[in-house]
Structures are given as C-alpha cells and as structure tokens.
Amino acid sequence: MFDLGWMELLVIGVVALIVVGPKDLPGMFRTVGQFMGKARGMAREFQRTMDAAADETGLKEATKGLQTMSDPIGSARSSVKDFAKSVAGDDASKPEKTDKGEKTDGDALKSDTDKAAETSSVEKS
C-alpha cells in the first residue's frame, strides 16, 4: 500500500524512538496498531458492502459478459466444453438401469421381433 521497505521502517522506528522516547513508545505502537486494525475493519466492511451492492444490481453478470466479449476464444472453449458435457449426459446409447420386472428398450425390441417371427411362421402354416 505505502511501499515501505525495511530501511524506511527502521528510519521511522529510530525517529519515533528519539521523538517519543523509550518509555512511551510501546503505548504509541499499541495505539497505532489499534488504529490500523480499525481502519482495516472499516475497509473490509466497505468492500463487503460494495460487493453486496454489485450483486444486487447485476454488475457481476455484466462484467462476465464484458469479459467473454474481450476473450472470444476462451468463451468459445467454455461453450464447447459445456456442450460436450450436455451431450455426454444425454447419451441415448447408454443402457438404462431398470428394476426387476421392467422391460428395457432392448427387451421390447426382442419381444417385437419374436412376435413378428411368430406371426410370420403362423401365416406360413
């Protein structure tokens, strides 16, 4: 945030030690730490409030739309993946699980062909 290195912090500490004095320095650091904690808490609460407002207004969906427009290859790739998942989920060639006593499509087909064979053999006689 402030981009302070170790040397800058050391200089600030030495100056604080000289100005405030060694007796009051721990109290001052405690006060500064409490202030920083309150400031971080306020910043966190502000961020949560802004996120909630963005959710209510639909800003996140608009941002997603803009991101997909700026990255057409990525959006096309995700669309293809979604399509592949939907096709794999709707695959009709998979055998259906049935309870005992229920007929599957294969059983119905076998019974239809058996009936047709019987009727043709009856008609021939």
N, CA, C and O atoms as CSV, one atom per row, in Angstrom:
chain,resi,resn,atom,element,x,y,z
A,1,MET,N,N,0.825,-1.184,0.000
A,1,MET,CA,C,0.000,0.000,0.000
A,1,MET,C,C,0.875,1.256,0.000
A,1,MET,O,O,0.738,2.110,-0.876
A,2,PHE,N,N,1.783,1.367,0.994
A,2,PHE,CA,C,2.671,2.522,1.048
A,2,PHE,C,C,4.032,2.220,0.460
A,2,PHE,O,O,4.842,3.126,0.269
A,3,ASP,N,N,4.294,0.945,0.169
A,3,ASP,CA,C,5.554,0.515,-0.429
A,3,ASP,C,C,6.745,0.921,0.444
A,3,ASP,O,O,7.676,1.584,-0.014
A,4,LEU,N,N,6.688,0.508,1.705
A,4,LEU,CA,C,7.772,0.781,2.637
A,4,LEU,C,C,8.660,-0.449,2.751
A,4,LEU,O,O,8.173,-1.563,2.945
A,5,GLY,N,N,9.956,-0.241,2.630
A,5,GLY,CA,C,10.912,-1.321,2.783
A,5,GLY,C,C,11.425,-1.376,4.207
A,5,GLY,O,O,10.988,-0.612,5.067
A,6,TRP,N,N,12.370,-2.297,4.452
A,6,TRP,CA,C,12.921,-2.448,5.796
A,6,TRP,C,C,13.726,-1.220,6.221
A,6,TRP,O,O,13.703,-0.840,7.392
A,7,MET,N,N,14.411,-0.622,5.314
A,7,MET,CA,C,15.218,0.561,5.660
A,7,MET,C,C,14.322,1.727,6.067
A,7,MET,O,O,14.632,2.440,7.022
A,8,GLU,N,N,13.216,1.929,5.353
A,8,GLU,CA,C,12.305,3.016,5.686
A,8,GLU,C,C,11.670,2.790,7.059
A,8,GLU,O,O,11.533,3.721,7.852
A,9,LEU,N,N,11.278,1.519,7.331
A,9,LEU,CA,C,10.691,1.201,8.628
A,9,LEU,C,C,11.700,1.401,9.758
A,9,LEU,O,O,11.333,1.856,10.841
A,10,LEU,N,N,12.955,1.068,9.514
A,10,LEU,CA,C,13.999,1.262,10.512
A,10,LEU,C,C,14.187,2.750,10.807
A,10,LEU,O,O,14.320,3.134,11.969
A,11,VAL,N,N,14.200,3.583,9.780
A,11,VAL,CA,C,14.352,5.030,9.966
A,11,VAL,C,C,13.165,5.581,10.749
A,11,VAL,O,O,13.346,6.400,11.650
A,12,ILE,N,N,11.923,5.128,10.405
A,12,ILE,CA,C,10.733,5.595,11.121
A,12,ILE,C,C,10.805,5.179,12.590
A,12,ILE,O,O,10.456,5.961,13.474
A,13,GLY,N,N,11.258,3.949,12.852
A,13,GLY,CA,C,11.384,3.472,14.230
A,13,GLY,C,C,12.400,4.270,15.021
A,13,GLY,O,O,12.152,4.596,16.182
A,14,VAL,N,N,13.528,4.590,14.431
A,14,VAL,CA,C,14.565,5.363,15.125
A,14,VAL,C,C,14.065,6.771,15.412
A,14,VAL,O,O,14.279,7.297,16.504
A,15,VAL,N,N,13.403,7.383,14.439
A,15,VAL,CA,C,12.871,8.737,14.642
A,15,VAL,C,C,11.797,8.716,15.726
A,15,VAL,O,O,11.756,9.611,16.571
A,16,ALA,N,N,10.923,7.699,15.713
A,16,ALA,CA,C,9.891,7.595,16.744
A,16,ALA,C,C,10.523,7.402,18.116
A,16,ALA,O,O,10.050,7.977,19.097
A,17,LEU,N,N,11.577,6.608,18.201
A,17,LEU,CA,C,12.269,6.388,19.472
A,17,LEU,C,C,12.851,7.694,20.001
A,17,LEU,O,O,12.785,7.958,21.202
A,18,ILE,N,N,13.418,8.513,19.120
A,18,ILE,CA,C,14.021,9.775,19.540
A,18,ILE,C,C,12.938,10.781,19.925
A,18,ILE,O,O,13.066,11.461,20.943
A,19,VAL,N,N,11.868,10.886,19.123
A,19,VAL,CA,C,10.834,11.897,19.363
A,19,VAL,C,C,9.963,11.524,20.553
A,19,VAL,O,O,9.747,12.355,21.435
A,20,VAL,N,N,9.463,10.309,20.599
A,20,VAL,CA,C,8.522,9.902,21.645
A,20,VAL,C,C,9.254,9.484,22.911
A,20,VAL,O,O,8.803,9.791,24.015
A,21,GLY,N,N,10.342,8.809,22.771
A,21,GLY,CA,C,11.089,8.330,23.934
A,21,GLY,C,C,10.809,6.866,24.184
A,21,GLY,O,O,9.748,6.363,23.814
A,22,PRO,N,N,11.749,6.174,24.809
A,22,PRO,CA,C,11.619,4.734,25.006
A,22,PRO,C,C,10.496,4.352,25.975
A,22,PRO,O,O,9.989,3.231,25.922
A,23,LYS,N,N,10.104,5.280,26.864
A,23,LYS,CA,C,9.090,4.971,27.851
A,23,LYS,C,C,7.694,4.906,27.231
A,23,LYS,O,O,6.914,4.014,27.567
A,24,ASP,N,N,7.372,5.824,26.346
A,24,ASP,CA,C,6.031,5.926,25.759
A,24,ASP,C,C,5.904,5.217,24.405
A,24,ASP,O,O,4.816,5.155,23.833
A,25,LEU,N,N,7.010,4.689,23.903
A,25,LEU,CA,C,6.989,4.045,22.579
A,25,LEU,C,C,6.061,2.830,22.515
A,25,LEU,O,O,5.320,2.729,21.538
A,26,PRO,N,N,6.040,1.894,23.483
A,26,PRO,CA,C,5.112,0.757,23.405
A,26,PRO,C,C,3.640,1.179,23.388
A,26,PRO,O,O,2.835,0.590,22.667
A,27,GLY,N,N,3.291,2.182,24.168
A,27,GLY,CA,C,1.912,2.695,24.171
A,27,GLY,C,C,1.534,3.298,22.829
A,27,GLY,O,O,0.419,3.118,22.339
A,28,MET,N,N,2.495,4.028,22.240
A,28,MET,CA,C,2.224,4.628,20.934
A,28,MET,C,C,2.040,3.542,19.870
A,28,MET,O,O,1.142,3.637,19.034
A,29,PHE,N,N,2.891,2.511,19.902
A,29,PHE,CA,C,2.747,1.421,18.932
A,29,PHE,C,C,1.421,0.683,19.118
A,29,PHE,O,O,0.799,0.262,18.143
A,30,ARG,N,N,0.986,0.526,20.391
A,30,ARG,CA,C,-0.294,-0.116,20.661
A,30,ARG,C,C,-1.432,0.720,20.072
A,30,ARG,O,O,-2.349,0.179,19.454
A,31,THR,N,N,-1.370,2.024,20.263
A,31,THR,CA,C,-2.406,2.912,19.727
A,31,THR,C,C,-2.418,2.886,18.209
A,31,THR,O,O,-3.484,2.845,17.595
A,32,VAL,N,N,-1.240,2.911,17.602
A,32,VAL,CA,C,-1.152,2.854,16.138
A,32,VAL,C,C,-1.687,1.511,15.630
A,32,VAL,O,O,-2.379,1.469,14.613
A,33,GLY,N,N,-1.375,0.422,16.327
A,33,GLY,CA,C,-1.872,-0.891,15.931
A,33,GLY,C,C,-3.389,-0.985,16.015
A,33,GLY,O,O,-4.029,-1.558,15.133
A,34,GLN,N,N,-3.973,-0.414,17.092
A,34,GLN,CA,C,-5.434,-0.405,17.213
A,34,GLN,C,C,-6.072,0.420,16.111
A,34,GLN,O,O,-7.104,0.039,15.558
A,35,PHE,N,N,-5.457,1.550,15.793
A,35,PHE,CA,C,-5.978,2.388,14.719
A,35,PHE,C,C,-5.927,1.650,13.377
A,35,PHE,O,O,-6.872,1.699,12.590
A,36,MET,N,N,-4.808,0.968,13.134
A,36,MET,CA,C,-4.679,0.215,11.878
A,36,MET,C,C,-5.702,-0.925,11.814
A,36,MET,O,O,-6.257,-1.192,10.749
A,37,GLY,N,N,-5.953,-1.593,12.930
A,37,GLY,CA,C,-6.957,-2.650,12.975
A,37,GLY,C,C,-8.342,-2.118,12.660
A,37,GLY,O,O,-9.092,-2.735,11.903
A,38,LYS,N,N,-8.688,-0.958,13.247
A,38,LYS,CA,C,-9.994,-0.353,12.965
A,38,LYS,C,C,-10.092,0.058,11.503
A,38,LYS,O,O,-11.139,-0.115,10.879
A,39,ALA,N,N,-9.008,0.603,10.948
A,39,ALA,CA,C,-9.013,1.027,9.550
A,39,ALA,C,C,-9.186,-0.179,8.624
A,39,ALA,O,O,-9.923,-0.097,7.641
A,40,ARG,N,N,-8.522,-1.287,8.921
A,40,ARG,CA,C,-8.674,-2.498,8.112
A,40,ARG,C,C,-10.079,-3.056,8.210
A,40,ARG,O,O,-10.644,-3.505,7.212
A,41,GLY,N,N,-10.655,-3.031,9.422
A,41,GLY,CA,C,-12.029,-3.489,9.607
A,41,GLY,C,C,-13.015,-2.652,8.800
A,41,GLY,O,O,-13.937,-3.187,8.183
A,42,MET,N,N,-12.817,-1.343,8.810
A,42,MET,CA,C,-13.690,-0.458,8.033
A,42,MET,C,C,-13.528,-0.724,6.537
A,42,MET,O,O,-14.511,-0.725,5.797
A,43,ALA,N,N,-12.297,-0.948,6.094
A,43,ALA,CA,C,-12.058,-1.239,4.677
A,43,ALA,C,C,-12.708,-2.563,4.286
A,43,ALA,O,O,-13.279,-2.672,3.201
A,44,ARG,N,N,-12.628,-3.574,5.158
A,44,ARG,CA,C,-13.264,-4.869,4.900
A,44,ARG,C,C,-14.783,-4.729,4.795
A,44,ARG,O,O,-15.409,-5.297,3.900
A,45,GLU,N,N,-15.366,-3.967,5.724
A,45,GLU,CA,C,-16.817,-3.752,5.717
A,45,GLU,C,C,-17.242,-2.982,4.461
A,45,GLU,O,O,-18.278,-3.281,3.867
A,46,PHE,N,N,-16.450,-2.006,4.068
A,46,PHE,CA,C,-16.738,-1.257,2.846
A,46,PHE,C,C,-16.700,-2.174,1.627
A,46,PHE,O,O,-17.557,-2.081,0.749
A,47,GLN,N,N,-15.714,-3.053,1.573
A,47,GLN,CA,C,-15.591,-3.989,0.455
A,47,GLN,C,C,-16.795,-4.926,0.404
A,47,GLN,O,O,-17.332,-5.184,-0.673
A,48,ARG,N,N,-17.227,-5.439,1.563
A,48,ARG,CA,C,-18.404,-6.321,1.604
A,48,ARG,C,C,-19.650,-5.589,1.129
A,48,ARG,O,O,-20.458,-6.145,0.384
A,49,THR,N,N,-19.805,-4.340,1.560
A,49,THR,CA,C,-20.968,-3.553,1.156
A,49,THR,C,C,-20.967,-3.322,-0.356
A,49,THR,O,O,-22.009,-3.420,-1.005
A,50,MET,N,N,-19.810,-3.021,-0.903
A,50,MET,CA,C,-19.724,-2.787,-2.348
A,50,MET,C,C,-19.996,-4.077,-3.121
A,50,MET,O,O,-20.643,-4.037,-4.167
A,51,ASP,N,N,-19.515,-5.217,-2.625
A,51,ASP,CA,C,-19.796,-6.499,-3.281
A,51,ASP,C,C,-21.279,-6.822,-3.242
A,51,ASP,O,O,-21.842,-7.307,-4.223
A,52,ALA,N,N,-21.920,-6.549,-2.094
A,52,ALA,CA,C,-23.361,-6.803,-1.979
A,52,ALA,C,C,-24.143,-5.907,-2.935
A,52,ALA,O,O,-25.106,-6.355,-3.556
A,53,ALA,N,N,-23.734,-4.645,-3.056
A,53,ALA,CA,C,-24.407,-3.730,-3.977
A,53,ALA,C,C,-24.206,-4.183,-5.417
A,53,ALA,O,O,-25.123,-4.078,-6.232
A,54,ALA,N,N,-23.021,-4.681,-5.738
A,54,ALA,CA,C,-22.755,-5.171,-7.097
A,54,ALA,C,C,-23.600,-6.402,-7.390
A,54,ALA,O,O,-24.073,-6.568,-8.514
A,55,ASP,N,N,-23.798,-7.269,-6.399
A,55,ASP,CA,C,-24.642,-8.449,-6.592
A,55,ASP,C,C,-26.090,-8.046,-6.830
A,55,ASP,O,O,-26.760,-8.630,-7.682
A,56,GLU,N,N,-26.581,-7.057,-6.093
A,56,GLU,CA,C,-27.969,-6.627,-6.236
A,56,GLU,C,C,-28.234,-5.985,-7.592
A,56,GLU,O,O,-29.310,-6.173,-8.161
A,57,THR,N,N,-27.289,-5.245,-8.110
A,57,THR,CA,C,-27.513,-4.535,-9.364
A,57,THR,C,C,-27.193,-5.380,-10.583
A,57,THR,O,O,-27.499,-4.977,-11.705
A,58,GLY,N,N,-26.590,-6.535,-10.391
A,58,GLY,CA,C,-26.262,-7.387,-11.519
A,58,GLY,C,C,-24.980,-6.979,-12.209
A,58,GLY,O,O,-24.760,-7.320,-13.371
A,59,LEU,N,N,-24.142,-6.260,-11.512
A,59,LEU,CA,C,-22.886,-5.795,-12.099
A,59,LEU,C,C,-21.950,-6.942,-12.411
A,59,LEU,O,O,-21.203,-6.881,-13.388
A,60,LYS,N,N,-21.976,-8.001,-11.591
A,60,LYS,CA,C,-21.086,-9.136,-11.843
A,60,LYS,C,C,-21.430,-9.830,-13.146
A,60,LYS,O,O,-20.536,-10.241,-13.886
A,61,GLU,N,N,-22.733,-9.967,-13.439
A,61,GLU,CA,C,-23.135,-10.608,-14.703
A,61,GLU,C,C,-22.697,-9.760,-15.892
A,61,GLU,O,O,-22.253,-10.286,-16.913
A,62,ALA,N,N,-22.829,-8.432,-15.746
A,62,ALA,CA,C,-22.396,-7.546,-16.831
A,62,ALA,C,C,-20.887,-7.636,-17.020
A,62,ALA,O,O,-20.395,-7.597,-18.147
A,63,THR,N,N,-20.156,-7.757,-15.919
A,63,THR,CA,C,-18.705,-7.883,-16.003
A,63,THR,C,C,-18.325,-9.185,-16.686
A,63,THR,O,O,-17.391,-9.218,-17.488
A,64,LYS,N,N,-19.054,-10.278,-16.368
A,64,LYS,CA,C,-18.790,-11.550,-17.042
A,64,LYS,C,C,-19.033,-11.432,-18.534
A,64,LYS,O,O,-18.256,-11.944,-19.340
A,65,GLY,N,N,-20.118,-10.751,-18.902
A,65,GLY,CA,C,-20.426,-10.565,-20.316
A,65,GLY,C,C,-19.331,-9.796,-21.034
A,65,GLY,O,O,-18.952,-10.138,-22.154
A,66,LEU,N,N,-18.828,-8.759,-20.386
A,66,LEU,CA,C,-17.743,-7.982,-20.990
A,66,LEU,C,C,-16.468,-8.807,-21.108
A,66,LEU,O,O,-15.735,-8.692,-22.089
A,67,GLN,N,N,-16.208,-9.642,-20.101
A,67,GLN,CA,C,-15.013,-10.478,-20.164
A,67,GLN,C,C,-15.113,-11.503,-21.282
A,67,GLN,O,O,-14.116,-11.786,-21.947
A,68,THR,N,N,-16.300,-12.068,-21.503
A,68,THR,CA,C,-16.437,-13.038,-22.592
A,68,THR,C,C,-16.320,-12.347,-23.940
A,68,THR,O,O,-15.828,-12.938,-24.901
A,69,MET,N,N,-16.770,-11.092,-24.020
A,69,MET,CA,C,-16.627,-10.361,-25.283
A,69,MET,C,C,-15.166,-10.024,-25.544
A,69,MET,O,O,-14.739,-9.980,-26.698
A,70,SER,N,N,-14.395,-9.785,-24.487
A,70,SER,CA,C,-12.993,-9.437,-24.682
A,70,SER,C,C,-12.129,-10.676,-24.887
A,70,SER,O,O,-11.001,-10.561,-25.367
A,71,ASP,N,N,-12.634,-11.867,-24.532
A,71,ASP,CA,C,-11.895,-13.111,-24.711
A,71,ASP,C,C,-12.767,-14.105,-25.482
A,71,ASP,O,O,-13.309,-15.034,-24.884
A,72,PRO,N,N,-12.911,-13.926,-26.799
A,72,PRO,CA,C,-13.817,-14.797,-27.550
A,72,PRO,C,C,-13.336,-16.246,-27.620
A,72,PRO,O,O,-14.160,-17.159,-27.667
A,73,ILE,N,N,-12.045,-16.472,-27.629
A,73,ILE,CA,C,-11.537,-17.844,-27.709
A,73,ILE,C,C,-11.847,-18.590,-26.422
A,73,ILE,O,O,-12.271,-19.745,-26.458
A,74,GLY,N,N,-11.637,-17.937,-25.289
A,74,GLY,CA,C,-11.936,-18.569,-24.005
A,74,GLY,C,C,-13.426,-18.862,-23.858
A,74,GLY,O,O,-13.803,-19.918,-23.349
A,75,SER,N,N,-14.280,-17.930,-24.303
A,75,SER,CA,C,-15.714,-18.172,-24.187
A,75,SER,C,C,-16.153,-19.278,-25.140
A,75,SER,O,O,-17.035,-20.067,-24.800
A,76,ALA,N,N,-15.553,-19.349,-26.327
A,76,ALA,CA,C,-15.885,-20.426,-27.266
A,76,ALA,C,C,-15.444,-21.770,-26.690
A,76,ALA,O,O,-16.158,-22.765,-26.809
A,77,ARG,N,N,-14.280,-21.795,-26.074
A,77,ARG,CA,C,-13.774,-23.026,-25.474
A,77,ARG,C,C,-14.711,-23.498,-24.365
A,77,ARG,O,O,-15.034,-24.684,-24.291
A,78,SER,N,N,-15.151,-22.579,-23.500
A,78,SER,CA,C,-16.054,-22.972,-22.417
A,78,SER,C,C,-17.410,-23.403,-22.960
A,78,SER,O,O,-18.042,-24.293,-22.392
A,79,SER,N,N,-17.870,-22.789,-24.050
A,79,SER,CA,C,-19.135,-23.195,-24.656
A,79,SER,C,C,-19.035,-24.608,-25.214
A,79,SER,O,O,-19.969,-25.399,-25.082
A,80,VAL,N,N,-17.907,-24.926,-25.834
A,80,VAL,CA,C,-17.708,-26.269,-26.380
A,80,VAL,C,C,-17.654,-27.292,-25.247
A,80,VAL,O,O,-18.201,-28.387,-25.372
A,81,LYS,N,N,-16.993,-26.937,-24.140
A,81,LYS,CA,C,-16.935,-27.854,-23.000
A,81,LYS,C,C,-18.330,-28.085,-22.424
A,81,LYS,O,O,-18.689,-29.218,-22.102
A,82,ASP,N,N,-19.117,-27.016,-22.293
A,82,ASP,CA,C,-20.478,-27.165,-21.782
A,82,ASP,C,C,-21.314,-28.039,-22.702
A,82,ASP,O,O,-22.084,-28.878,-22.233
A,83,PHE,N,N,-21.169,-27.849,-24.008
A,83,PHE,CA,C,-21.918,-28.651,-24.977
A,83,PHE,C,C,-21.505,-30.121,-24.890
A,83,PHE,O,O,-22.350,-31.014,-24.941
A,84,ALA,N,N,-20.202,-30.361,-24.758
A,84,ALA,CA,C,-19.716,-31.744,-24.665
A,84,ALA,C,C,-20.253,-32.415,-23.401
A,84,ALA,O,O,-20.605,-33.594,-23.426
A,85,LYS,N,N,-20.316,-31.674,-22.308
A,85,LYS,CA,C,-20.865,-32.243,-21.079
A,85,LYS,C,C,-22.343,-32.565,-21.243
A,85,LYS,O,O,-22.811,-33.606,-20.781
A,86,SER,N,N,-23.082,-31.670,-21.903
A,86,SER,CA,C,-24.512,-31.914,-22.060
A,86,SER,C,C,-24.759,-33.091,-22.993
A,86,SER,O,O,-25.694,-33.860,-22.770
A,87,VAL,N,N,-23.946,-33.250,-24.027
A,87,VAL,CA,C,-24.103,-34.376,-24.943
A,87,VAL,C,C,-23.746,-35.677,-24.238
A,87,VAL,O,O,-24.422,-36.689,-24.420
A,88,ALA,N,N,-22.697,-35.656,-23.443
A,88,ALA,CA,C,-22.292,-36.858,-22.717
A,88,ALA,C,C,-23.338,-37.247,-21.684
A,88,ALA,O,O,-23.515,-38.434,-21.408
A,89,GLY,N,N,-24.026,-36.288,-21.115
A,89,GLY,CA,C,-25.053,-36.572,-20.134
A,89,GLY,C,C,-26.325,-37.096,-20.760
A,89,GLY,O,O,-27.053,-37.848,-20.112
A,90,ASP,N,N,-26.626,-36.727,-22.005
A,90,ASP,CA,C,-27.851,-37.128,-22.683
A,90,ASP,C,C,-27.634,-38.272,-23.656
A,90,ASP,O,O,-28.433,-38.455,-24.574
A,91,ASP,N,N,-26.581,-39.039,-23.480
A,91,ASP,CA,C,-26.243,-40.104,-24.419
A,91,ASP,C,C,-27.311,-41.195,-24.381
A,91,ASP,O,O,-27.519,-41.817,-23.340
A,92,ALA,N,N,-27.988,-41.435,-25.505
A,92,ALA,CA,C,-29.069,-42.415,-25.574
A,92,ALA,C,C,-28.555,-43.837,-25.750
A,92,ALA,O,O,-29.313,-44.793,-25.586
A,93,SER,N,N,-27.288,-43.985,-26.077
A,93,SER,CA,C,-26.765,-45.329,-26.311
A,93,SER,C,C,-26.441,-46.054,-25.009
A,93,SER,O,O,-26.184,-47.257,-25.023
A,94,LYS,N,N,-26.449,-45.340,-23.885
A,94,LYS,CA,C,-26.180,-45.992,-22.608
A,94,LYS,C,C,-27.394,-46.812,-22.212
A,94,LYS,O,O,-28.526,-46.355,-22.373
A,95,PRO,N,N,-27.180,-48.015,-21.696
A,95,PRO,CA,C,-28.327,-48.819,-21.266
A,95,PRO,C,C,-28.950,-48.208,-20.024
A,95,PRO,O,O,-28.253,-47.721,-19.134
A,96,GLU,N,N,-30.285,-48.243,-19.980
A,96,GLU,CA,C,-30.986,-47.686,-18.850
A,96,GLU,C,C,-31.027,-48.711,-17.730
A,96,GLU,O,O,-31.174,-49.907,-17.980
A,97,LYS,N,N,-30.897,-48.243,-16.501
A,97,LYS,CA,C,-30.993,-49.124,-15.353
A,97,LYS,C,C,-32.472,-49.296,-15.032
A,97,LYS,O,O,-33.213,-48.317,-14.950
A,98,THR,N,N,-32.894,-50.532,-14.853
A,98,THR,CA,C,-34.290,-50.784,-14.543
A,98,THR,C,C,-34.398,-51.685,-13.333
A,98,THR,O,O,-33.459,-52.398,-12.980
A,99,ASP,N,N,-35.541,-51.642,-12.715
A,99,ASP,CA,C,-35.824,-52.551,-11.609
A,99,ASP,C,C,-36.210,-53.896,-12.193
A,99,ASP,O,O,-36.442,-54.016,-13.396
A,100,LYS,N,N,-36.274,-54.886,-11.355
A,100,LYS,CA,C,-36.659,-56.213,-11.825
A,100,LYS,C,C,-38.101,-56.169,-12.302
A,100,LYS,O,O,-38.953,-55.530,-11.685
A,101,GLY,N,N,-38.358,-56.838,-13.379
A,101,GLY,CA,C,-39.708,-56.919,-13.899
A,101,GLY,C,C,-40.016,-55.855,-14.938
A,101,GLY,O,O,-40.997,-55.986,-15.670
A,102,GLU,N,N,-39.203,-54.797,-15.027
A,102,GLU,CA,C,-39.450,-53.774,-16.033
A,102,GLU,C,C,-38.725,-54.143,-17.308
A,102,GLU,O,O,-37.649,-54.741,-17.275
A,103,LYS,N,N,-39.315,-53.788,-18.420
A,103,LYS,CA,C,-38.694,-54.077,-19.703
A,103,LYS,C,C,-37.882,-52.879,-20.154
A,103,LYS,O,O,-38.293,-51.731,-19.991
A,104,THR,N,N,-36.730,-53.165,-20.719
A,104,THR,CA,C,-35.911,-52.115,-21.302
A,104,THR,C,C,-36.263,-52.001,-22.765
A,104,THR,O,O,-37.053,-52.786,-23.288
A,105,ASP,N,N,-35.668,-51.011,-23.430
A,105,ASP,CA,C,-35.900,-50.840,-24.864
A,105,ASP,C,C,-35.439,-52.069,-25.632
A,105,ASP,O,O,-36.063,-52.461,-26.618
A,106,GLY,N,N,-34.346,-52.676,-25.181
A,106,GLY,CA,C,-33.833,-53.879,-25.851
A,106,GLY,C,C,-34.793,-55.043,-25.702
A,106,GLY,O,O,-34.999,-55.804,-26.647
A,107,ASP,N,N,-35.389,-55.192,-24.505
A,107,ASP,CA,C,-36.360,-56.261,-24.299
A,107,ASP,C,C,-37.595,-56.050,-25.160
A,107,ASP,O,O,-38.144,-57.002,-25.715
A,108,ALA,N,N,-38.029,-54.802,-25.269
A,108,ALA,CA,C,-39.203,-54.517,-26.090
A,108,ALA,C,C,-38.911,-54.829,-27.552
A,108,ALA,O,O,-39.770,-55.344,-28.267
A,109,LEU,N,N,-37.703,-54.518,-27.989
A,109,LEU,CA,C,-37.333,-54.800,-29.366
A,109,LEU,C,C,-37.283,-56.296,-29.603
A,109,LEU,O,O,-37.739,-56.775,-30.641
A,110,LYS,N,N,-36.732,-57.044,-28.647
A,110,LYS,CA,C,-36.676,-58.501,-28.791
A,110,LYS,C,C,-38.077,-59.096,-28.828
A,110,LYS,O,O,-38.363,-59.985,-29.630
A,111,SER,N,N,-38.943,-58.601,-27.956
A,111,SER,CA,C,-40.296,-59.163,-27.936
A,111,SER,C,C,-41.041,-58.815,-29.222
A,111,SER,O,O,-41.830,-59.625,-29.707
A,112,ASP,N,N,-40.809,-57.629,-29.783
A,112,ASP,CA,C,-41.454,-57.269,-31.052
A,112,ASP,C,C,-40.963,-58.159,-32.185
A,112,ASP,O,O,-41.753,-58.593,-33.024
A,113,THR,N,N,-39.666,-58.429,-32.212
A,113,THR,CA,C,-39.137,-59.291,-33.282
A,113,THR,C,C,-39.611,-60.727,-33.086
A,113,THR,O,O,-39.892,-61.426,-34.058
A,114,ASP,N,N,-39.701,-61.172,-31.823
A,114,ASP,CA,C,-40.221,-62.520,-31.564
A,114,ASP,C,C,-41.670,-62.631,-32.013
A,114,ASP,O,O,-42.055,-63.636,-32.611
A,115,LYS,N,N,-42.480,-61.609,-31.733
A,115,LYS,CA,C,-43.878,-61.614,-32.154
A,115,LYS,C,C,-43.982,-61.625,-33.674
A,115,LYS,O,O,-44.810,-62.334,-34.245
A,116,ALA,N,N,-43.138,-60.835,-34.320
A,116,ALA,CA,C,-43.169,-60.792,-35.773
A,116,ALA,C,C,-42.773,-62.133,-36.353
A,116,ALA,O,O,-43.344,-62.571,-37.351
A,117,ALA,N,N,-41.808,-62.784,-35.745
A,117,ALA,CA,C,-41.384,-64.097,-36.228
A,117,ALA,C,C,-42.497,-65.120,-36.030
A,117,ALA,O,O,-42.728,-65.966,-36.894
A,118,GLU,N,N,-43.183,-65.045,-34.896
A,118,GLU,CA,C,-44.266,-65.985,-34.649
A,118,GLU,C,C,-45.411,-65.786,-35.639
A,118,GLU,O,O,-45.968,-66.753,-36.160
A,119,THR,N,N,-45.758,-64.514,-35.895
A,119,THR,CA,C,-46.854,-64.262,-36.821
A,119,THR,C,C,-46.493,-64.673,-38.234
A,119,THR,O,O,-47.342,-65.149,-38.987
A,120,SER,N,N,-45.231,-64.489,-38.591
A,120,SER,CA,C,-44.837,-64.900,-39.945
A,120,SER,C,C,-44.818,-66.421,-40.057
A,120,SER,O,O,-45.158,-66.968,-41.106
A,121,SER,N,N,-44.422,-67.108,-38.981
A,121,SER,CA,C,-44.422,-68.574,-39.020
A,121,SER,C,C,-45.866,-69.105,-38.995
A,121,SER,O,O,-46.156,-70.137,-39.600
A,122,VAL,N,N,-46.755,-68.410,-38.307
A,122,VAL,CA,C,-48.158,-68.811,-38.277
A,122,VAL,C,C,-48.791,-68.594,-39.634
A,122,VAL,O,O,-49.589,-69.414,-40.088
A,123,GLU,N,N,-48.437,-67.479,-40.294
A,123,GLU,CA,C,-49.006,-67.162,-41.601
A,123,GLU,C,C,-48.503,-68.166,-42.651
A,123,GLU,O,O,-49.235,-68.506,-43.581
A,124,LYS,N,N,-47.284,-68.629,-42.508
A,124,LYS,CA,C,-46.738,-69.597,-43.461
A,124,LYS,C,C,-47.442,-70.946,-43.336
A,124,LYS,O,O,-47.537,-71.678,-44.321
A,125,SER,N,N,-47.924,-71.282,-42.178
A,125,SER,CA,C,-48.565,-72.596,-41.953
A,125,SER,C,C,-49.922,-72.668,-42.501
A,125,SER,O,O,-50.579,-73.703,-42.388
